[in-house]
Amino acid sequence: MAQTPRPRIDASRLRSRLWFDNPDNPGMTALYLERYLNFGLTVGELRGGKPLIGIAQTGSDLSPCNRHHLELAKRVREGITAAGGVAFEFPCHPIQETGKRPTASLDRNLAYLSLVEVLYGYPLDGVVLLTGCDKTMPACLMAAATVNIPTISLNVGPMLNGWSRGERTGSGTVVWKARERHAAGDIDYQQFLDIVASSAPSTGHCNTMGTASTMNALAEALGMALPGSAAIPAPYRERGQAAYATGQRIVDMVWEDLKPSDILTREAFENAIVANTAIGGSTNAPIHINAIAKLIGVPLSCDDWERVGYDIPLLVNMQPAGQYLGEEYYRAGGLPAVMSELLEAGKLHGEALTCNGRTVAENCQGAHTWDRDVIKPYGEPMRERAGFLNLKGSLFDSAIMKTSVISREFYDRYLANPEDPYAFEGRVVVFDGPEDYHHRIDDPALEIDEHTVLIMRGAGPIGYPGAAEVVNMQPPGELIRKGVLSLPCIGDGRQSGTSGTPSILNASPEAAAGGGLALLQNGDRVRIDLNKRTADILLPEEEIARRREDLAARGGYAYPASQTPWQAIQRAMVDQLSEGMILKGSEAFQRIAQTHGVPRDNH
């Protein structure tokens, strides 16, 4: 049954009218109006009752993954114009995962703050968010959730498949595989670079199910992007067609007053969690989705990710958890085909509203794939129970483990003991940041063997700063040459969503915030029990208490000094990864376009 049309607002309710057509304040109306005419806009466009639509541009030369948006924005603009709106394109703070030092996640909150000010303080009735690389989608949706004007998201699309010597090379994923081969001596430095470069053959974001593909798929699962739009490869003609349709749709969303608060409900977030497991989504997803939920006022925790998502099977055969890349996934049906499987299995809230005015069920019912090698049936998945585990114990209060990438090698070595199944103990070697790891990993004095647990600390929101993707540590070259390709890794930082290793990540609180990782010393033993969801230091309580006292006496865990004003500002007020790494207190500012109206006049 078709969705009942939403009532349409009158032009007098457009936000932009209070800038450009306010007879109660002619002096300010004239001031606002005259300067926006100076590059060729007409009075009729600004005062003719047309919605003014922002295009939040995240593409730039500094953001190669999003650069194609410089072209796609033209199609968005044409769609807006065709639907009777007026487009205003503006730049967003650049965020490029592979370019920004010390880490791109340092800038997610900075871009969020900037976009909040633009969306709230300028004469915009709605906005199209141009997203792509990992942090651009959460930064943009966090801002949209905070301001709460009609919003729709459009990602740049994944790159075309990469190929090297007849094999698919997935962006990011091939880096970790080539790194192993280089450490083992199978390839030299130039071969290493050539193989990795082959994975980026075109414009677009990662062609694997890394964080970029994950977060843009989850924007669609949440209902904030047009159905089927997330998986379209960047160079395909359908990507430009989706840009045009997105521009058209946002104008109607303004007239329907369809806002993020109408779409981003508890049911929508649970749908996103379920979808994330089915697609083999990134371990970075809980950080960003929890942040968006906080800013729209929906309670969501890492416990919810396990409760709602752990029992869902893995359906998508895509790197890093599978075989294929973005082109095959798109041709197989993309997210609507996955959602169709989940819907028929009763795992989705089909009544959840989406940005096109229809429900999830209306959008996805019967949209099955024709390629069962890429998207599996719900009853014949790649892996049963493929979601995240949320571990707790004396090491931390929360840390995520991605079960869909547990390899046979890892399972046999660490989890297959019939007397202690799905649990392991090991001696730790502790690294304080990635520099320490790279400097010492091959030191024979550390006596790292196949039963060692590698610890990475000082990599969280405060300690790094910004929480870096440095936890996916490879074993020493000597072990790799013996066929030991992965060791258990635990850290208070993140891991690339393109990595296929089951590290224990996002440990909260981090060492710099007094978490248990700060107490560890080389040679300590830890126990990980996946059945009990626990992670503990195997030391007497008295020794743990003594070490904590010593840590406090030393002034806490030491970490590098801030190098910029923003690093210092964020460190002083950032929350932990399990809490979404938002700025403390920002969740108090919700739906500000409604709760505060328009800001005060500027003259």
SEDOKOL-297946 format. One record per residue (C-alpha): residue in three letters; y, z, x. Coordinates in steps of 0.5 Angstrom, whole numbers, padded with zeros to 4 digits, always signed. Example, Ala and Ser with C-alpha at 12.3 -4.5 7.8 and 13.67 -1.06 7.14 Angstrom:
BEGIN
ALA-0009+0016+0025SER-0002+0014+0027
***
This chain:
BEGIN
MET+0000+0000+0000ALA+0007-0002+0003GLN+0011+0004+0005THR+0017+0005+0000PRO+0024+0003+0003ARG+0028+0008+0005PRO+0035+0008+0002ARG+0041+0005+0006ILE+0047+0008+0008ASP+0054+0006+0006ALA+0058+0003+0012SER+0063+0009+0011ARG+0058+0013+0014LEU+0057+0010+0021ARG+0059+0014+0027SER+0063+0008+0030ARG+0068+0008+0024LEU+0071+0015+0026TRP+0073+0011+0033PHE+0075+0005+0030ASP+0077+0005+0023ASN+0079+0012+0021PRO+0086+0012+0017ASP+0086+0019+0017ASN+0088+0019+0024PRO+0092+0012+0025GLY+0094+0014+0032MET+0087+0015+0035THR+0084+0009+0032ALA+0089+0005+0035LEU+0088+0008+0042TYR+0081+0007+0041LEU+0081+0000+0038GLU+0086-0003+0043ARG+0082-0002+0049TYR+0076-0005+0047LEU+0079-0011+0045ASN+0081-0013+0052PHE+0075-0017+0054GLY+0074-0021+0048LEU+0072-0017+0042THR+0075-0018+0035VAL+0078-0013+0030GLY+0073-0016+0025GLU+0067-0014+0030LEU+0070-0007+0031ARG+0072-0005+0024GLY+0068-0010+0020GLY+0063-0005+0018LYS+0058-0007+0023PRO+0053-0002+0026LEU+0055-0002+0034ILE+0049-0001+0038GLY+0048+0001+0045ILE+0043-0002+0050ALA+0041+0003+0055GLN+0040-0001+0061THR+0035+0002+0066GLY+0034-0005+0070SER+0038-0006+0077ASP+0037-0008+0084LEU+0035-0001+0086SER+0030-0001+0080PRO+0025-0007+0081CYS+0020-0005+0076ASN+0026-0005+0071ARG+0030-0011+0073HIS+0027-0016+0068HIS+0031-0012+0063LEU+0037-0015+0066GLU+0034-0022+0062LEU+0031-0018+0057ALA+0037-0015+0055LYS+0040-0022+0053ARG+0035-0023+0048VAL+0036-0015+0045ARG+0043-0017+0044GLU+0041-0024+0040GLY+0037-0020+0036ILE+0042-0015+0034THR+0047-0020+0033ALA+0043-0024+0028ALA+0042-0018+0024GLY+0049-0016+0024GLY+0050-0011+0029VAL+0055-0011+0035ALA+0052-0010+0042PHE+0054-0005+0047GLU+0050-0006+0054PHE+0051+0000+0059PRO+0048+0002+0065CYS+0043+0008+0066HIS+0042+0012+0072PRO+0037+0008+0076ILE+0030+0011+0077GLN+0025+0008+0081GLU+0018+0011+0083THR+0017+0008+0089GLY+0024+0008+0092LYS+0027+0014+0091ARG+0027+0020+0096PRO+0025+0025+0096THR+0022+0024+0089ALA+0024+0020+0083SER+0022+0026+0078LEU+0028+0029+0081ASP+0033+0024+0077ARG+0029+0025+0071ASN+0033+0030+0068LEU+0040+0027+0071ALA+0039+0021+0068TYR+0037+0025+0061LEU+0044+0029+0062SER+0048+0023+0063LEU+0045+0019+0057VAL+0046+0025+0053GLU+0053+0024+0054VAL+0054+0017+0053LEU+0050+0017+0046TYR+0054+0023+0044GLY+0061+0021+0047TYR+0061+0014+0045PRO+0062+0010+0039LEU+0055+0008+0038ASP+0051+0008+0031GLY+0044+0007+0034VAL+0041+0005+0041VAL+0036+0001+0044LEU+0032+0004+0050LEU+0030-0001+0056THR+0025+0003+0059GLY+0019+0001+0064CYS+0018+0005+0071ASP+0015+0012+0070LYS+0021+0017+0069THR+0025+0012+0065MET+0022+0013+0058PRO+0022+0020+0058ALA+0029+0021+0061CYS+0031+0016+0055LEU+0027+0019+0050MET+0029+0026+0052ALA+0036+0024+0051ALA+0035+0020+0044ALA+0031+0027+0042THR+0037+0031+0044VAL+0043+0027+0040ASN+0038+0024+0035ILE+0042+0018+0033PRO+0037+0012+0031THR+0033+0010+0037ILE+0028+0005+0039SER+0025+0004+0045LEU+0023-0003+0049ASN+0019-0003+0056VAL+0020-0008+0061GLY+0012-0010+0061PRO+0007-0009+0066MET+0006-0014+0072LEU+0001-0020+0072ASN-0005-0018+0075GLY-0006-0017+0083TRP-0011-0021+0086SER-0014-0021+0094ARG-0020-0024+0096GLY-0022-0025+0089GLU-0022-0018+0087ARG-0017-0015+0082THR-0011-0011+0086GLY-0008-0006+0081SER-0001-0003+0083GLY-0002+0004+0086THR-0009+0004+0085VAL-0010-0001+0091VAL-0006+0004+0095TRP-0011+0009+0095LYS-0017+0005+0096ALA-0014+0001+0102ARG-0011+0008+0105GLU-0019+0010+0105ARG-0021+0003+0108HIS-0015+0004+0113ALA-0017+0011+0115ALA-0024+0009+0116GLY-0022+0003+0121ASP-0024-0002+0116ILE-0018-0006+0116ASP-0012-0006+0121TYR-0004-0004+0119GLN-0002-0011+0117GLN-0008-0012+0113PHE-0007-0006+0109LEU+0000-0008+0108ASP-0002-0015+0105ILE-0007-0012+0100VAL-0002-0007+0097ALA+0003-0012+0097SER-0002-0017+0093SER-0002-0012+0087ALA+0005-0014+0085PRO+0005-0021+0084SER+0011-0021+0079THR+0017-0018+0075GLY+0015-0012+0071HIS+0012-0004+0072CYS+0005-0002+0074ASN-0001-0007+0072THR-0005-0001+0072MET-0006+0005+0067GLY-0001+0009+0071THR+0005+0013+0069ALA+0009+0007+0067SER+0004+0004+0063THR+0002+0011+0060MET+0009+0013+0058ASN+0011+0006+0055ALA+0004+0006+0051LEU+0006+0013+0049ALA+0013+0011+0046GLU+0009+0006+0042ALA+0004+0012+0040LEU+0009+0016+0038GLY+0012+0011+0033MET+0019+0010+0038ALA+0017+0003+0040LEU+0015-0003+0036PRO+0007-0004+0034GLY+0004-0008+0040SER+0010-0008+0044ALA+0008-0004+0050ALA+0002-0008+0053ILE+0006-0015+0053PRO+0006-0017+0061ALA+0013-0017+0063PRO+0013-0025+0064TYR+0010-0027+0058ARG+0014-0030+0052GLU+0012-0025+0047ARG+0016-0020+0052GLY+0022-0024+0050GLN+0020-0024+0043ALA+0019-0017+0042ALA+0026-0016+0045TYR+0029-0020+0040ALA+0025-0017+0034THR+0027-0010+0037GLY+0034-0012+0037GLN+0034-0014+0030ARG+0030-0008+0028ILE+0035-0003+0031VAL+0040-0005+0026ASP+0036-0004+0020MET+0034+0003+0023VAL+0042+0005+0023TRP+0042+0003+0016GLU+0036+0007+0014ASP+0039+0013+0018LEU+0032+0013+0021LYS+0032+0018+0027PRO+0028+0021+0032SER+0027+0027+0028ASP+0024+0023+0023ILE+0019+0020+0027LEU+0018+0025+0033THR+0014+0030+0029ARG+0008+0035+0030GLU+0003+0029+0028ALA+0006+0024+0032PHE+0006+0028+0038GLU-0002+0030+0037ASN-0003+0022+0036ALA+0000+0021+0043ILE-0005+0026+0046VAL-0011+0023+0043ALA-0008+0016+0045ASN-0007+0018+0052THR-0014+0020+0053ALA-0017+0014+0049ILE-0013+0010+0054GLY-0014+0014+0060GLY-0007+0016+0061SER-0004+0019+0067THR-0004+0027+0069ASN+0004+0026+0068ALA+0004+0025+0061PRO+0004+0032+0059ILE+0010+0034+0063HIS+0014+0029+0060ILE+0011+0029+0053ASN+0012+0037+0053ALA+0019+0036+0055ILE+0021+0031+0049ALA+0017+0035+0044LYS+0022+0041+0047LEU+0028+0038+0046ILE+0026+0035+0039GLY+0024+0042+0037VAL+0017+0041+0036PRO+0012+0047+0039LEU+0007+0043+0044SER+0004+0046+0050CYS-0002+0044+0055ASP-0007+0048+0051ASP-0005+0043+0046TRP-0007+0037+0050GLU-0014+0040+0051ARG-0015+0043+0044VAL-0013+0036+0041GLY-0015+0031+0047TYR-0021+0033+0051ASP-0026+0031+0046ILE-0023+0024+0045PRO-0027+0019+0049LEU-0025+0014+0054LEU-0024+0007+0050VAL-0020+0003+0055ASN-0024+0000+0061MET-0017-0001+0066GLN-0016+0002+0073PRO-0016+0007+0075ALA-0021+0010+0070GLY-0024+0003+0069GLN-0024-0004+0072TYR-0019-0009+0069LEU-0011-0009+0069GLY-0006-0010+0064GLU-0007-0018+0062GLU-0014-0017+0060TYR-0012-0010+0056TYR-0006-0014+0053ARG-0011-0020+0051ALA-0016-0015+0048GLY-0011-0012+0043GLY-0007-0007+0047LEU-0005+0000+0044PRO-0006-0002+0036ALA-0013-0004+0038VAL-0015+0003+0041MET-0011+0006+0035SER-0015+0002+0030GLU-0021+0005+0033LEU-0018+0012+0033LEU-0016+0012+0026GLU-0023+0010+0023ALA-0026+0015+0027GLY-0021+0020+0023LYS-0018+0022+0030LEU-0010+0020+0028HIS-0005+0022+0023GLY-0005+0016+0020GLU+0001+0018+0015ALA+0006+0019+0021LEU+0012+0015+0020THR+0014+0009+0026CYS+0020+0006+0028ASN+0019+0000+0024GLY+0019+0004+0017ARG+0011+0003+0016THR+0006+0009+0018VAL+0001+0009+0024ALA-0005+0007+0019GLU-0001+0001+0016ASN+0001-0002+0023CYS-0006-0001+0026GLN-0011-0001+0020GLY-0017-0006+0022ALA-0013-0009+0029HIS-0020-0009+0032THR-0021-0012+0039TRP-0025-0018+0040ASP-0026-0016+0047ARG-0031-0010+0047ASP-0031-0010+0055VAL-0024-0008+0055ILE-0023-0004+0049LYS-0030+0000+0047PRO-0032+0002+0040TYR-0031+0009+0039GLY-0038+0010+0038GLU-0040+0007+0045PRO-0034+0009+0050MET-0034+0009+0057ARG-0034+0016+0058GLU-0035+0022+0052ARG-0030+0028+0052ALA-0025+0025+0057GLY-0019+0029+0056PHE-0015+0034+0060LEU-0017+0041+0062ASN-0012+0046+0062LEU-0014+0051+0068LYS-0012+0058+0068GLY-0013+0064+0073SER-0011+0068+0079LEU-0008+0061+0082PHE-0004+0059+0077ASP-0002+0060+0069SER-0003+0053+0068ALA-0006+0047+0071ILE-0008+0040+0069MET-0015+0036+0071LYS-0016+0029+0069THR-0024+0029+0067SER-0024+0021+0066VAL-0024+0020+0073ILE-0029+0024+0076SER-0033+0020+0080ARG-0041+0020+0080GLU-0040+0022+0088PHE-0035+0028+0086TYR-0040+0030+0080ASP-0046+0030+0084ARG-0043+0034+0090TYR-0039+0039+0086LEU-0041+0040+0079ALA-0048+0038+0079ASN-0051+0045+0081PRO-0056+0047+0076GLU-0055+0054+0077ASP-0048+0054+0077PRO-0046+0047+0073TYR-0039+0044+0072ALA-0037+0050+0077PHE-0036+0050+0085GLU-0033+0055+0090GLY-0030+0053+0097ARG-0026+0055+0103VAL-0019+0053+0103VAL-0015+0049+0108VAL-0007+0050+0106PHE-0002+0045+0107ASP+0006+0047+0106GLY+0008+0040+0104PRO+0006+0033+0105GLU+0009+0033+0112ASP+0004+0039+0114TYR-0002+0035+0111HIS+0000+0028+0115HIS+0001+0032+0121ARG-0006+0036+0121ILE-0011+0033+0116ASP-0015+0030+0122ASP-0014+0036+0126PRO-0022+0038+0128ALA-0020+0046+0129LEU-0019+0046+0121GLU-0026+0045+0121ILE-0026+0041+0114ASP-0032+0039+0111GLU-0035+0036+0105HIS-0035+0043+0101THR-0027+0045+0103VAL-0022+0045+0098LEU-0015+0042+0100ILE-0009+0046+0098MET-0002+0043+0097ARG+0004+0047+0096GLY+0011+0047+0096ALA+0011+0041+0092GLY+0013+0043+0085PRO+0020+0043+0081ILE+0023+0048+0086GLY+0020+0047+0092TYR+0020+0040+0094PRO+0025+0039+0090GLY+0023+0035+0084ALA+0016+0036+0084ALA+0013+0030+0088GLU+0007+0026+0087VAL+0003+0029+0094VAL-0003+0032+0091ASN-0008+0027+0092MET-0010+0028+0099GLN-0015+0024+0102PRO-0021+0027+0107PRO-0020+0027+0114GLY-0022+0020+0117GLU-0028+0023+0120LEU-0031+0025+0113ILE-0029+0018+0110ARG-0033+0014+0115LYS-0039+0019+0113GLY-0038+0017+0106VAL-0034+0023+0104LEU-0029+0019+0100SER-0026+0025+0096LEU-0025+0033+0097PRO-0023+0038+0091CYS-0015+0038+0091ILE-0011+0043+0088GLY-0003+0043+0088ASP+0003+0045+0085GLY+0006+0038+0085ARG+0004+0032+0082GLN-0001+0026+0083SER+0001+0019+0082GLY-0002+0016+0075THR-0005+0010+0079SER-0010+0015+0083GLY-0017+0016+0081THR-0018+0022+0084PRO-0020+0029+0079SER-0015+0033+0083ILE-0012+0040+0080LEU-0005+0038+0079ASN+0002+0041+0076ALA+0000+0048+0078SER+0005+0053+0074PRO+0008+0057+0077GLU+0009+0054+0083ALA+0009+0057+0090ALA+0016+0057+0090ALA+0016+0061+0084GLY+0011+0066+0086GLY+0005+0063+0083GLY-0002+0065+0086LEU-0002+0059+0091ALA+0003+0062+0095LEU-0002+0068+0097LEU-0007+0063+0100GLN-0009+0063+0107ASN-0013+0058+0111GLY-0021+0061+0110ASP-0020+0064+0103ARG-0025+0062+0098VAL-0023+0060+0091ARG-0028+0058+0085ILE-0026+0053+0080ASP-0030+0054+0073LEU-0029+0048+0068ASN-0034+0051+0063LYS-0029+0057+0063ARG-0023+0053+0065THR-0021+0058+0070ALA-0019+0057+0077ASP-0019+0064+0082ILE-0018+0067+0089LEU-0024+0070+0091LEU-0021+0076+0094PRO-0021+0083+0092GLU-0015+0085+0087GLU-0012+0090+0092GLU-0012+0084+0097ILE-0008+0080+0092ALA-0003+0086+0091ARG-0002+0087+0098ARG-0001+0079+0099ARG+0004+0079+0094GLU+0008+0085+0096ASP+0008+0082+0103LEU+0011+0075+0100ALA+0016+0079+0096ALA+0018+0083+0103ARG+0019+0076+0106GLY+0024+0074+0101GLY+0018+0069+0097TYR+0015+0063+0099ALA+0020+0059+0104TYR+0022+0052+0102PRO+0027+0047+0105ALA+0034+0047+0103SER+0038+0043+0098GLN+0041+0037+0101THR+0045+0035+0095PRO+0049+0038+0090TRP+0044+0036+0084GLN+0038+0039+0088ALA+0041+0045+0088ILE+0044+0045+0081GLN+0037+0043+0078ARG+0033+0048+0083ALA+0037+0054+0080MET+0035+0052+0073VAL+0029+0048+0072ASP+0023+0050+0069GLN+0016+0049+0071LEU+0011+0043+0070SER+0007+0046+0064GLU+0014+0047+0061GLY+0016+0040+0061MET+0020+0041+0067ILE+0027+0041+0063LEU+0033+0045+0065LYS+0033+0052+0062GLY+0037+0052+0056SER+0037+0045+0054GLU+0032+0046+0048ALA+0038+0050+0045PHE+0042+0043+0044GLN+0038+0039+0038ARG+0040+0034+0034ILE+0047+0035+0036ALA+0050+0028+0032GLN+0048+0032+0026THR+0050+0039+0028HIS+0056+0038+0032GLY+0059+0032+0029VAL+0063+0027+0033PRO+0066+0030+0039ARG+0074+0032+0039ASP+0079+0027+0040ASN+0081+0025+0048HIS+0088+0025+0047
***
